[in-house]
């Protein structure tokens, strides 16, 4: 029987930590709010006492500024401040104990080493180390952390072309502008790359001009005639492909003076419009510049996080059943792992004869009859310099099958 999912005990401990933090935050907020209210009352009272303070002569004669009741109340408040402060500190120390249990649960339920998965890991070799560092620098540049990437390159004596880093700097500058609702940098980039975008049938130019028009609609101080002129100059070329979207935006002109909120056109103000533009720009910019849309390092990390729990369970089962050498292939896993549609980038061929996934050394081969098998299966079918298709009576020489490239 397969062991319990190792993630479950860790998740339980994490839930306890979250509950403890929520409880601590509630206690802290309630205690401090009550205390702050009382302190404010006494501060107001002190201000009032100061405003009504007697003359210097009265003070010098020994007349008290505060009554005994006021002094007693303030002493009690100070004691309460000390008590609340001590309680918060005590509960905060308890949080450390709860958090430490998460680490212990991880150490207890998870493998500390994953060397069993691939004992001959390519990126740990000295000759492939620069490639691994380049992938990390690539990821850092994509995320807008050029300073960290440059420091890593300096420390590792890695040299990357300035064109490489400048490309990411430009993309990150435009992305930062879009997040701040600034269309100008994206407009300039689109204008400089209009030909390539049109060749790739991009809708980025339309989305930029449409959102610029919506911004004019949302600004009640804008001149309606200026908005109409902008639409006529910049949206007209897209009327055939985006007729409905343009009609909807133009209809909002009726409510431009009073505002679009609460009208049939309020959806134009949805922040999702900016998120959609940001996604479109990122995708099209990467396409034009020949970059992957997602960071290769991030994709590998997500795939690893999704795969590791399954692989750890398989390892446990294999060790319990004393199965040896089942996982010896260097280019494939012992089972097929579904990574989801978002991480499916190309077709995968599985040989119908040997039930193995194709690799660079064992690619799919198309027979003259049209059936496809793996190269390894083809080699095993050779008899007397002839290959008979396992699915039909067609025969051919071993040189006639052609490699299939997906």
FIFISE-423987 format. One record per atom (N, C-alpha, C): residue in three letters; x, y, z. Coordinates in steps of 0.1 Angstrom, whole numbers, plus 5000, padded with zeros to 4 digits. Example, Ala and Ser with C-alpha at 12.3 -4.5 7.8 and 13.67 -1.06 7.14 Angstrom:
// FIFISE-423987
ALA513249435078/ALA512349555078/ALA513249675078/SER512849785071/SER513749895071/SER512950005079/
END
This chain:
// FIFISE-423987
UNK500849885000/UNK500050005000/UNK500950135000/UNK500650224991/UNK501450344990/UNK501350435002/UNK502450495006/UNK502450575018/UNK501650705016/UNK501250775027/UNK500550895026/UNK501351005018/UNK500651085011/UNK501251195004/UNK502151275014/UNK503451285011/UNK504351355021/UNK503951505022/UNK503151565013/UNK502851705014/UNK501751725025/UNK500951625028/UNK499851645038/UNK500351685051/UNK501251625058/UNK501751665071/UNK502251815071/UNK502951845060/UNK503551975059/UNK502452085057/UNK501452045049/UNK500352145047/UNK499552165061/UNK499452055068/UNK498752065082/UNK499552165090/UNK500852155091/UNK501652245099/UNK501552385094/UNK501552405081/UNK501452535075/UNK500152605078/UNK499052525078/UNK497752575082/UNK497752615097/UNK498452545105/UNK498552585119/UNK499252715121/UNK500252735113/UNK501052855113/UNK500152975109/UNK499352955098/UNK498553065093/UNK497453095103/UNK496852995109/UNK495853015120/UNK496453095132/UNK497653055135/UNK498353115147/UNK498653265144/UNK499053295131/UNK499353425127/UNK498053515127/UNK497053455122/UNK495753525121/UNK495253555136/UNK495353455145/UNK494953475159/UNK495853585165/UNK497153585163/UNK498053685168/UNK497753825163/UNK497453825150/UNK497153955144/UNK495854015150/UNK494853935152/UNK493653975158/UNK493854025172/UNK494553945180/UNK494853985194/UNK495654125194/UNK496654135186/UNK497454255185/UNK496654375182/UNK495854355171/UNK495054475167/UNK494054515177/UNK493354415183/UNK492354445194/UNK492954515206/UNK494054455210/UNK494754515222/UNK495254655220/UNK495854675209/UNK496454805206/UNK495454905203/UNK494354865196/UNK493254965194/UNK492655015206/UNK492354925216/UNK491854965229/UNK492755055236/UNK494055015236/UNK495055085243/UNK495255225237/UNK495255235224/UNK495455355217/UNK494255455220/UNK493055395221/UNK491955485224/UNK492055545238/UNK492455465248/UNK492655515261/UNK493755615262/UNK494855585255/UNK495955685256/UNK495555815249/UNK494755815239/UNK494355935232/UNK493456015241/UNK492655945249/UNK491756015259/UNK492556095269/UNK493656025274/UNK494456095284/UNK495356205278/UNK495756185266/UNK496556295259/UNK495656415257/UNK494356395253/UNK493456505252/UNK493256575266/UNK493156495276/UNK492956545289/UNK494256625294/UNK495456585290/UNK496656655293/UNK496656785286/UNK496256785273/UNK496256905265/UNK495257005272/UNK494156955277/UNK493157045283/UNK493757105296/UNK494557015304/UNK495157065316/UNK496157175313/UNK496957145302/UNK497957245299/UNK497357375294/UNK496257365288/UNK495557495283/UNK495057575295/UNK494557505305/UNK494057565317/UNK494957575328/UNK496257565325/UNK497257565336/UNK497257705343/UNK497457695357/UNK497557825364/UNK498757905361/UNK498858025366/UNK500058115364/UNK501258055370/UNK502458105366/UNK503758065371/UNK503758075386/UNK503158185392/UNK503158205406/UNK502458095414/UNK501358045408/UNK500557935414/UNK501357805414/UNK502057785403/UNK502957665402/UNK504057665412/UNK504657785413/UNK505757795423/UNK505357775437/UNK504057805440/UNK503557795453/UNK503257645457/UNK503457555447/UNK503257415450/UNK501857355446/UNK501057435439/UNK499757385435/UNK499857275425/UNK499257155426/UNK499357045417/UNK498657075404/UNK499257025392/UNK498657045379/UNK497556935377/UNK497756815382/UNK496856705380/UNK496256665394/UNK495056625393/UNK494356575405/UNK494856435408/UNK494656385420/UNK495056255424/UNK494456145416/UNK493156175412/UNK492456075403/UNK493056065390/UNK493456185384/UNK494056175371/UNK495456105371/UNK496156125382/UNK497456065383/UNK497255915385/UNK496255875392/UNK495955725394/UNK495555665381/UNK494755735373/UNK494255675361/UNK495455665351/UNK496255755350/UNK497455755341/UNK498455645345/UNK498555625358/UNK499455515363/UNK498855385359/UNK497555365359/UNK496855245355/UNK497055215340/UNK496955325332/UNK497155315318/UNK498555275315/UNK499555325321/UNK500955295319/UNK501255145322/UNK500555105333/UNK500654965337/UNK500054875326/UNK498954915321/UNK498254845310/UNK499154835298/UNK499854945295/UNK500754945283/UNK501854845285/UNK502354835297/UNK503454735299/UNK502854595298/UNK501654575303/UNK501054445303/UNK500754395289/UNK500254485281/UNK499954455267/UNK501154425259/UNK502254505261/UNK503454495254/UNK504054355258/UNK504054315270/UNK504554185275/UNK503754075269/UNK502454085268/UNK501553985262/UNK501853965247/UNK502054075240/UNK502354065225/UNK503653995223/UNK504654035231/UNK506053975230/UNK505953825233/UNK505153785243/UNK505053645246/UNK504453565235/UNK503353615229/UNK502653555218/UNK503553545206/UNK504353655204/UNK505253655192/UNK506253545193/UNK506753515205/UNK507753415207/UNK507153275204/UNK505853265207/UNK505153135204/UNK505053105189/UNK505053215181/UNK504953205167/UNK506253135162/UNK507453165167/UNK508653105163/UNK508652945165/UNK508052905176/UNK507852765179/UNK507052695168/UNK505952755165/UNK505052695155/UNK505652695141/UNK506352805137/UNK507052805124/UNK508152705123/UNK508852685134/UNK509952585133/UNK509452445131/UNK508152415135/UNK507652285132/UNK507452255117/UNK507252355109/UNK507052335095/UNK508352285089/UNK509552345093/UNK510852295088/UNK511052145092/UNK510652115105/UNK510851975109/UNK509951885101/UNK508751925098/UNK507851845090/UNK508351815076/UNK508951925070/UNK509651905057/UNK510751815058/UNK511651825068/UNK512751735069/UNK512351595071/UNK511251575078/UNK510751435082/UNK510151365070/UNK509351445062/UNK508551385051/UNK509051395037/UNK510051475035/UNK510651485021/UNK512051445020/UNK512451405009/UNK513851365006/UNK514751485007/UNK515851465014/UNK516851575015/UNK517651585002/UNK517751474994/UNK518551474982/UNK517751414971/UNK517851474959/UNK517151424947/UNK518151364937/UNK519251324942/UNK520251264932/UNK519751134926/UNK518851064933/UNK518450944927/UNK517650964914/UNK517151084912/UNK516351104899/UNK517251104887/UNK518451164888/UNK519351164877/UNK520751184882/UNK521451064884/UNK522751074890/UNK523751144881/UNK523551154868/UNK524551214859/UNK523851344854/UNK523651444863/UNK522951564859/UNK523851654850/UNK523351684837/UNK524251754828/UNK524651894833/UNK523751964840/UNK524152104843/UNK525052114855/UNK525351994861/UNK526352004872/UNK527751974868/UNK527951944855/UNK529251924850/UNK529952064848/UNK531252064849/UNK532052184848/UNK531852254834/UNK531852164824/UNK531752224810/UNK530352284807/UNK529352244814/UNK528052304812/UNK527652404822/UNK528552434831/UNK528252534842/UNK527952674836/UNK528752724826/UNK528452854820/UNK526952864814/UNK526552744808/UNK525152744803/UNK524152764814/UNK524352694825/UNK523452704836/UNK523452854842/UNK524552914843/UNK524653054848/UNK523953144838/UNK524153114825/UNK523453204815/UNK521953194816/UNK521453074819/UNK519953054820/UNK519453134832/UNK520253134843/UNK519853204855/UNK519953354853/UNK520953404846/UNK521053544842/UNK519853584833/UNK519553494824/UNK518353524815/UNK517153544823/UNK516953454833/UNK515753464841/UNK515753604849/UNK516853634855/UNK516953754863/UNK516653884854/UNK517253884842/UNK516953994833/UNK515454004829/UNK514853884827/UNK513453884823/UNK512553944834/UNK513053924847/UNK512253964858/UNK512554114862/UNK513454174854/UNK513754314857/UNK514854334867/UNK515554224871/UNK516654234881/UNK518054244874/UNK518254344865/UNK519454344858/UNK520654364867/UNK520554444878/UNK521654464886/UNK522154334892/UNK521254244896/UNK521654114902/UNK522254034891/UNK521754034879/UNK522253954868/UNK523654004865/UNK523854134864/UNK525254184861/UNK526254144872/UNK525754144885/UNK526654104895/UNK527053964894/UNK526053874891/UNK526353734889/UNK527253714878/UNK527153784867/UNK528053774855/UNK529453814859/UNK529553914867/UNK530853964872/UNK531553854881/UNK530753804890/UNK531353704900/UNK531653574893/UNK530953534883/UNK531153404876/UNK532053424863/UNK532453544861/UNK533253574849/UNK532553534836/UNK531253554836/UNK530453524824/UNK530253654816/UNK530353634803/UNK530153754794/UNK528953734785/UNK528053824786/UNK526853824777/UNK526853954769/UNK526353944757/UNK526354064748/UNK525454174754/UNK525854294751/UNK525054404756/UNK523654404750/UNK523654354737/UNK522354344730/UNK521354254738/UNK521954154744/UNK521154054752/UNK520454134764/UNK521254204772/UNK520754274784/UNK519854394780/UNK520254464769/UNK519554584765/UNK518154544761/UNK517954434754/UNK516654384749/UNK515754374761/UNK516154304772/UNK515354294784/UNK515054424791/UNK516054514791/UNK515854644797/UNK514754714790/UNK514654714777/UNK513654784770/UNK512254724773/UNK512154594773/UNK510954524775/UNK510454554789/UNK511354544799/UNK510954574813/UNK510554714815/UNK511154814808/UNK510854954809/UNK509354974804/UNK509054904793/UNK507654924787/UNK506654854796/UNK506954744802/UNK506054664811/UNK505854754823/UNK506854814829/UNK506754904840/UNK505855014837/UNK505955074825/UNK505055184821/UNK503655144820/UNK503355024814/UNK501954974813/UNK501354954827/UNK502154904836/UNK501654884850/UNK501355014857/UNK501955124853/UNK501655254858/UNK500655324850/UNK500055254840/UNK498955314831/UNK499655424822/UNK500855394818/UNK501555484808/UNK501655414795/UNK500955464785/UNK500955394772/UNK502055444762/UNK502755554766/UNK503655614756/UNK504855524753/UNK505555464762/UNK506655374758/UNK506255254749/UNK505055194752/UNK504555084744/UNK504155144730/UNK503655264729/UNK503255314716/UNK504555344708/UNK505555394714/UNK506855414706/UNK507455284701/UNK507455184710/UNK507955044706/UNK507154994695/UNK505755004696/UNK504954954685/UNK505155024672/UNK505355154672/UNK505655224660/UNK506955184653/UNK507955154662/UNK509255114656/UNK509254974651/UNK508254894655/UNK508254754651/UNK506854714644/UNK506254814638/UNK504954794632/UNK504954694621/UNK505954694612/UNK506054604601/UNK506154454606/UNK506954434616/UNK507054294621/UNK505754254628/UNK505154344635/UNK503954304642/UNK502854274631/UNK502754354621/UNK501754324610/UNK502054194603/UNK503254154601/UNK503554034595/UNK503153914604/UNK503153934617/UNK502753824626/UNK501253834630/UNK500553924623/UNK499153944625/UNK498753984640/UNK499554074645/UNK499454114659/UNK498254214660/UNK497554204672/UNK496454304674/UNK496954404685/UNK498254414687/UNK498754504698/UNK498454644694/UNK498654684682/UNK498454824678/UNK496954864681/UNK496054784677/UNK494654814679/UNK494354824694/UNK494854734702/UNK494554734717/UNK495154864723/UNK496354904718/UNK496955024724/UNK496055154721/UNK495655164708/UNK494855284704/UNK493455274711/UNK492955154712/UNK491655144718/UNK491655184733/UNK492755144740/UNK492855174754/UNK493155324756/UNK493955384746/UNK494255524747/UNK492855604745/UNK492055554736/UNK490755614734/UNK489855604747/UNK489855484753/UNK489155464766/UNK489655564776/UNK490955584777/UNK491455674787/UNK490855824785/UNK490755854772/UNK490155984769/UNK488655994773/UNK487955874771/UNK486555874775/UNK486355884790/UNK487355824797/UNK487255824812/UNK487555964818/UNK488256054810/UNK488556184815/UNK487556284810/UNK486656324820/UNK485556414816/UNK486056554812/UNK487256584815/UNK487756714811/UNK488256724796/UNK488356604790/UNK488756594776/UNK487656644767/UNK488156704756/UNK487256754745/UNK486656634737/UNK485356624736/UNK484756514729/UNK485256514714/UNK485356634708/UNK485756634694/UNK487156584693/UNK488056604703/UNK489456544702/UNK489356394703/UNK488456344711/UNK488356194712/UNK487856134699/UNK486856204693/UNK486356154680/UNK487456164669/UNK488256264669/UNK489256284660/UNK490356174662/UNK490656134674/UNK491656034677/UNK491155894672/UNK489855874675/UNK489255744670/UNK489255734655/UNK488955854648/UNK488855854634/UNK490255824628/UNK491355874634/UNK492655864628/UNK493255724632/UNK492955674643/UNK493655554648/UNK492855424649/UNK491555434649/UNK490755314650/UNK490155274637/UNK489955364628/UNK489355334615/UNK490055224607/UNK491455224607/UNK492155114600/UNK491754974605/UNK491154964617/UNK490954824623/UNK489454794623/UNK488654874615/UNK487154854616/UNK486754724611/UNK487454674601/UNK487054544595/UNK487254424605/UNK488354424612/UNK488654314621/UNK488054324635/UNK487854454639/UNK487354474653/UNK486154564653/UNK485254544644/UNK484054634642/UNK483254644655/UNK482954534661/UNK482054534673/UNK482654604685/UNK483954584687/UNK484754644698/UNK484754794696/UNK484954844684/UNK485054984681/UNK483655044683/UNK482654984678/UNK481255034680/UNK480955054694/UNK481254954702/UNK481054964717/UNK481755074723/UNK483055094719/UNK483755214725/UNK483255344720/UNK482855354708/UNK482255474702/UNK480955514709/UNK480155414713/UNK478855434719/UNK479055504733/UNK480255484739/UNK480455544752/UNK480655694752/UNK480855754740/UNK480955894738/UNK479755974744/UNK478555904743/UNK477355974748/UNK477456004763/UNK478155924771/UNK478255944785/UNK479656004789/UNK480356054780/UNK481756104783/UNK481656214793/UNK480756304792/UNK480656424801/UNK480256384815/UNK479256294816/UNK478756254829/UNK479556134836/UNK480356074828/UNK481155954834/UNK480555824830/UNK481355724828/UNK480955594824/UNK480455504835/UNK480755534847/UNK480355454858/UNK478755434859/UNK478355314860/UNK476855284861/UNK476155294848/UNK476955304837/UNK476355304823/UNK476555164817/UNK475955134805/UNK476255014798/UNK477655004793/UNK478455104795/UNK479855104790/UNK480855104801/UNK480355074813/UNK481255074825/UNK482354964824/UNK482054864816/UNK483054754815/UNK484354804808/UNK484254914801/UNK485454964795/UNK486455014805/UNK486055044817/UNK486955094828/UNK487454974836/UNK487154854833/UNK487654734840/UNK489154724840/UNK489854714851/UNK491354704851/UNK491854594843/UNK490954494840/UNK491354374832/UNK491854424818/UNK491354534814/UNK491754584801/UNK493254614800/UNK493854664811/UNK495254684812/UNK496054554813/UNK495454454821/UNK496154324822/UNK496154254809/UNK495054264801/UNK495054204788/UNK496054264779/UNK496154404779/UNK497154464771/UNK498554424774/UNK498854414788/UNK500154374792/UNK500554234787/UNK499554144788/UNK499754004783/UNK500054004768/UNK499254084760/UNK499454094746/UNK500854154742/UNK501254264749/UNK502554314746/UNK503654224749/UNK503554154761/UNK504654064765/UNK504753954754/UNK503653894750/UNK503653784741/UNK504153834727/UNK503753944722/UNK504153994709/UNK505554044709/UNK505954104720/UNK507354154721/UNK508354034721/UNK508053934728/UNK508853814729/UNK508853754715/UNK507753754708/UNK507653694695/UNK508553764685/UNK508453894685/UNK509253984676/UNK510753974679/UNK511053964692/UNK512553964695/UNK513053824696/UNK512253724693/UNK512753584693/UNK513053524706/UNK512253574716/UNK512453524730/UNK511253434734/UNK511453344743/UNK510453254749/UNK509453344757/UNK508153314756/UNK507253394763/UNK507353374778/UNK507653254783/UNK507853224797/UNK509353194799/UNK509853234811/UNK511253204814/UNK511453054815/UNK512553014807/UNK512852864807/UNK513152814821/UNK513752894829/UNK514052844843/UNK512852834851/UNK511852934850/UNK510652924857/UNK509852804853/UNK509752774840/UNK509052664834/UNK509652534840/UNK510952524840/UNK511552394846/UNK511252384861/UNK511252494868/UNK511052484882/UNK509552444885/UNK508652494877/UNK507252464879/UNK507052314876/UNK507652274865/UNK507552134861/UNK508152034871/UNK509252074877/UNK509851994887/UNK508951994900/UNK508352104904/UNK507452104916/UNK506252014914/UNK505752004901/UNK504651924898/UNK505051774897/UNK506251744893/UNK506651614891/UNK507251544904/UNK507951614912/UNK508651554923/UNK507851474932/UNK506651514937/UNK505851434946/UNK505551294939/UNK505151294926/UNK504851164920/UNK506151074919/UNK507251134916/UNK508451064914/UNK508951004928/UNK508751084938/UNK509151034952/UNK508350914956/UNK507050924953/UNK506150804956/UNK506550684948/UNK506950704935/UNK507350594927/UNK508650534932/UNK509550614937/UNK510850564942/UNK510550484955/UNK509650524963/UNK509250454975/UNK508750314972/UNK507850314962/UNK507250184958/UNK508250094952/UNK509150144944/UNK510250064938/UNK511150004949/UNK511450084959/UNK512350034969/UNK511649934978/UNK510349944980/UNK509649844988/UNK509449714981/UNK509249724968/UNK509049594960/UNK510449544955/UNK511549614958/UNK512849564955/UNK513049554939/UNK512449644932/UNK512549644917/UNK513849714914/UNK514749654907/UNK516049704903/UNK516149744889/UNK516849854886/UNK517249894872/UNK515949934864/UNK514849964870/UNK513750004862/UNK513850144857/UNK514650224865/UNK514850364861/UNK516250384858/UNK516650334846/UNK518050344842/UNK518250434830/UNK517150474823/UNK517250554811/UNK517650694815/UNK518650754808/UNK519050884811/UNK518250994805/UNK517350964795/UNK516651064788/UNK515151044790/UNK514650964799/UNK513250954801/UNK512950914815/UNK511750934819/UNK511250904833/UNK510550764833/UNK510450704844/UNK509850574845/UNK508350564841/UNK507650684842/UNK506250684838/UNK506050824831/UNK504950824824/UNK504550954818/UNK503851044827/UNK504351174828/UNK503851274837/UNK503051374829/UNK501851404832/UNK501051504825/UNK501351644832/UNK501851734824/UNK502251864829/UNK501151964827/UNK500051924821/UNK498952024818/UNK499152094804/UNK498152144799/UNK498152204786/UNK499052324785/UNK499152394796/UNK499952514796/UNK501452484795/UNK501852364798/UNK503252324797/UNK503452214786/UNK502552214776/UNK502752134764/UNK503152214753/UNK504352194748/UNK504952284738/UNK505052224724/UNK505052094723/UNK505252024710/UNK504651884711/UNK504451824700/UNK503951684699/UNK504951594705/UNK504451484711/UNK505351384716/UNK504951244710/UNK505951174705/UNK505751054698/UNK506150934707/UNK505250844709/UNK505550714716/UNK505450604706/UNK506550524706/UNK506650414696/UNK505550314699/UNK504650274690/UNK503650174692/UNK504150034694/UNK505450014690/UNK506049874691/UNK506649864705/UNK507549954708/UNK508349934721/UNK507750014732/UNK506650094730/UNK506050164740/UNK506950264747/UNK507850324739/UNK508750424745/UNK508650554738/UNK508850664746/UNK508850794740/UNK510150814732/UNK509950894721/UNK511150914712/UNK512051014719/UNK513351004715/UNK514351084720/UNK515251124708/UNK516251214710/UNK517151254699/UNK517851134694/UNK518251044702/UNK518950924697/UNK518050814692/UNK516750824695/UNK515750724691/UNK514550794685/UNK514750864674/UNK513650944668/UNK512550864661/UNK511450924659/UNK510350854651/UNK510750844636/UNK510450734630/UNK510850704616/UNK509550674608/UNK509350734597/UNK508150714588/UNK508550604577/UNK507750494577/UNK508050394567/UNK507350444554/UNK507750374543/UNK507150414530/UNK505650404529/UNK505150314538/UNK503650294538/UNK502950404546/UNK503650484553/UNK503050594561/UNK503050564576/UNK503250444580/UNK503250414594/UNK504550464601/UNK504450494613/UNK505650554620/UNK505950474633/UNK507250434634/UNK507750364645/UNK509050434649/UNK509650384661/UNK510850444665/UNK512050384658/UNK513150454658/UNK514350404651/UNK514850274657/UNK514750264670/UNK515150134677/UNK514250024673/UNK512950044671/UNK512049934667/UNK512349904652/UNK512750004644/UNK513049974630/UNK514249884629/UNK515249914637/UNK516549834637/UNK516249684641/UNK515349664650/UNK514949524654/UNK514149454644/UNK513549524635/UNK512649464625/UNK513449424612/UNK514749464611/UNK515549444599/UNK515849294598/UNK515549234587/UNK515849094584/UNK516249074570/UNK517449024568/UNK517949004554/UNK517849134546/UNK518349244552/UNK518349374546/UNK516949424541/UNK515949374548/UNK514549414545/UNK513849454558/UNK512949544556/UNK512049584568/UNK510649564564/UNK509849484571/UNK508449464568/UNK507649544579/UNK506749624574/UNK505949704583/UNK505149614592/UNK505149644605/UNK504449554614/UNK502849574613/UNK502449664606/UNK500949694605/UNK500349664591/UNK501249644581/UNK500749614567/UNK501849534560/UNK501549484548/UNK502449394541/UNK503549464534/UNK503649594535/UNK504649664527/UNK506049634532/UNK507049614523/UNK508449594526/UNK509249704520/UNK510449734527/UNK511349834522/UNK512749804527/UNK513749874522/UNK515049864527/UNK515249944539/UNK516249924547/UNK516450004560/UNK516750144557/UNK517150184545/UNK517550324542/UNK516350404537/UNK515250344534/UNK514050414528/UNK513250494539/UNK513050444551/UNK512350514561/UNK512950654564/UNK512150754566/UNK512650894568/UNK512350934583/UNK513251014588/UNK512951064602/UNK511851164602/UNK511051154612/UNK509951254614/UNK510351354624/UNK510151484621/UNK510551594630/UNK509251664633/UNK508851674646/UNK507651734650/UNK507951884652/
END
